[in-house]
Amino acid sequence: MSAVAIIITIHDGDDRTTGCLEECQKQTDAIAARGKHSFSMFINNEGESGYPAVWAKALEGGFDFYILMDYGLKLSEGALDAFFENSGFLRHKAVITGTVARDDKSLLFGGRNKRGKLIEPDPTIPVPCHLYDLSLTMVPAFAVSSLDNPYDIIHSRFLDYGCGAKVAKAGIARVIAPGVLAHTSREIDMPVWKNPDKPLGDRILSFFLKR
């Protein structure tokens, strides 16, 4: 039986409803009933700043899979099943990110190219990406053990919007699960220095002005 850690992060501005937890529990109960996976839940109340501490705590458990998700998500039916199905197809050797859309169906989080632009998911097959967001992502133990520093899973480089540059450098596959796996009413205010649609000079200037 595979042991799975689910790390749920509460961000400032989340509406604090229990919808995400209820749907997550519903899906994990259904999966656990098949006898192939067991689940442990970790709550990160500190937003992005809390990732290192909760990630360290989860790593101590030596889980087979780590699923990171935002508290404000409305998970699609079968979202967690999609992670395990596609992970098996990829022999549990790829970091798999799920696409999250706004209520108006425009994409907000998911897999990104090298410049940080969101990539549209394919409706039926996983597609490669370079970077990924932590809003809804599954990490297999293979990826953790293949890195010199397992914290590279949750860290982004200077100017990157999205994580995974060092994961890519280590030769670990990163893919986007098929379809849209969640919706959210959460909005983000992307700083200029992280925005891949802004000129590089503007991004660098914005970075130094923010300090």
Secondary structure, 3 states (H helix, E strand, C coil): CEEEEEEEECCCCCCCCCHHHHHHHHHHHHHHCCCCEEEEEEEECCHHHHHHHHHHHHHCCCCCEEEEEECCCEECCCHHHHHHHHHHHCCCCEEEEEEEEECCCCEEECEECCCCCECCCCCCCCEECCEECCCEEEEEHHHHHHCCCHHHHCCCCCCCCCECHHHHHCCCEEEEEEEEEEEECCCCCCCHHHCCCCCHHHHHHHHHHCC
